[in-house]
Amino acid sequence: MKFAHMGDCHLGGWRQPELRALNFLSFQLAVDKIIKEKVDFVLVAGDLLDSAYPSIDTLKDTFQEFRRLREAKIPVFLIAGSHDYSVSGKTFLDVLEKAGFCKNVFSYEERNGRVYLVPTIFGNVAIYGYPGKKSGLEVDEIENLKMHDTPGLFKILMLHTALRDAVGTLPIKAVDHNLLPKVDYLALGHLHINYNKDGRVYSGPIFPNSLSELEELKGGFFYIYDNGKIRKEELHVKDVHSLTLEIKDAYSAAEETIALLDRYVLSDKIVMLKLYGMLQKGKVSDIDFAKIEEYVQKKKAYVFLRSTSKLHVNEPEIKVDVLDAANLEQQIVKKFTETTPGKFNDTIPWLMKALQTEKKEDEKSAIFEERILSEVRKILEL
């Protein structure tokens, strides 16, 4: 038996058209490899699309790749992820299924107050699935799942969720794999990480889904199960060149940046520029990014990305009516909420606390971001 396991494709997800094109190119490369490998079937463990309602262009391109798989007589089994899941239960995954390009394996029945997953049978394989949901709402449900028994068949369970064993002690909602039904292969999606342990496998993203992932992963990947052996398939479409520069003077930042960029060959590369530091002269808006981008274009870079989140400006001192150093933060928040009414004002102290959370040593960027977002969603009740 031989099958491919992919997920977190997030087709149509990048705002920059160049990266959106690379994302799809990486997906095409994965389909090329799958067809060449002549696998028996493909698993897509959620987030095939970045939205439950993608653009028409994204749908047309996606249909074309699924048509190639169908013409190669390779069936596709999938579940919805937290991005392409819809509370209404209606998504464009249904359109793909109606067209005969795939089979959504999420099927269940309720018995004595418990949810029993009903398998999709393909040859000697029983495939079960449960979708991912927004804000980790699927976690509690997954830990109480039961499965219809299929004696003698190779059992696959597809989930789009965070696994406690994969995130460790990080305070995010996650599933204890010990509470899951016993299967031969656990096909996971959601965490964009390298994880392959005792038949529990995260597919990884087909292409990085954020700037931090571009820097960390450099490219995408998926897995192939080949008669008991599980191997990772790398997907490399463009080189990523990341540069970091400390800036103190906004007015000379462009010249300093260009001097740094001039040291490297940037042709056809994804160029990421991360500026950091405390500006002593000028503001971030005073940096001549147009001049930098013009230079990068002359160097024939594929796309130029910049980050100024670590670049700060000396703010003027905030005056408060009563100066109490021990409670200065509370006073500032109080004064703001009094002068700027808003429905989320009560959440400000909790949000500030959540956003002060530091990244732990050796913690993957994707897991750190998920941990912060999970806490913020709980505070905002999203």
C-alpha positions, 0 to 999 in steps of 0.5 A: 500500500502506498499513499500520500499525506498532505495538508495545510495547502492554504491555496489562495492565502497569501496577500502578495500575488507573487507568493500566492503564485508560489504557493500554488506552484508548490501544490502543483509540484506536490501533485507532480510527485504524487502522480509520478509515485503512482500512489494508491490514494491521497489524504488531505488533512484540512486547510486545502483552501485558505478560506471556506469561500475562496476566489473563483481563480483559486477554485479554477486552479484547484479544480485543474490539479484535482482533475489531473489526479482523477485522470491519473486514477488517484482518489483523494480523501479529505477533511475540512480544516480550521480555515476551510471549515464552515459552521454551516457545513457548506464550503467549496470542498463540497463543490469539489466533492460534487464534481467527483474530484474527492471524498470528504471522509467526515461521516458520523452517527450519534449513539448513546450521546457519543459520536461514532465515526463511520469509515470510508472503505477503500480496498483494505483501508478504512479511513475516518475523519473529523474536521478542524474548527475555529479556535480549537473548538474541535479538541474536546469533541475529538477526545470523546470520539469513538469509531465503528470497528473494521476488523482486518482493515488498515485504519487511518484517522484524519484530524486537523488539530493540535496534538499535545505531544507535538506542542509539549507543555505550551498552554494551548488547547490540544488533544491527548493522543492517548485518548484517541481511538487506536489506528494504524496511521494518524494523518494530522494537519494544522500545525506547520511542523516536522512531526513523525512519531509512531505513526502520528504524522503532521503533513506540514504545509505545502508552502510556508504560510507566513513570513516567520515560516518562510524564514524557518522552513524555507519551503513546503513538504508532505509525506508518502507512506510506502508499505510501512515506510514513511518518508518526507517529500521536500517542495522547494520552489524558490530560495529565501534570503533573509537579512536583518539590520539595526536602524537608528536613523530613519533618514539614512535607513535606505542607504544603509539597507542598500549597502547591505543588500549590495553584498548578496546575489538576490536574483530570483530569490524571496528577499526578506528584510527585517529592520529592528532597533530604536529610532533616534531620528525620524519615524518608520514612515520616513524610511524610503522603502520605495528606494529600497524596493527599486534597488531590489527590483534592479537586483532581479529579486523574485519578491521583496518582503519587509518587516518593521515590527521590531522597529520602535520610536521614542514616544513622548512621555505620557502625562497622567493626572496622578503619578504612581509608578507602581500602577502607571500601566493601569493609569494609562489604560484607565485614562484611555478607556475614559477618553475612548469608549469601546466595547473591547476596553474591558479586555485591554489588560488581558490582551496586554498580558497575553501579548507580553508572552515571550517565545520559549527557547527552541519553540517553533514560530508556528507553535508560538503564534498559535499559542498567542492567537489561541489566548487572544481568541479566548479573551475576545471570545472569537 
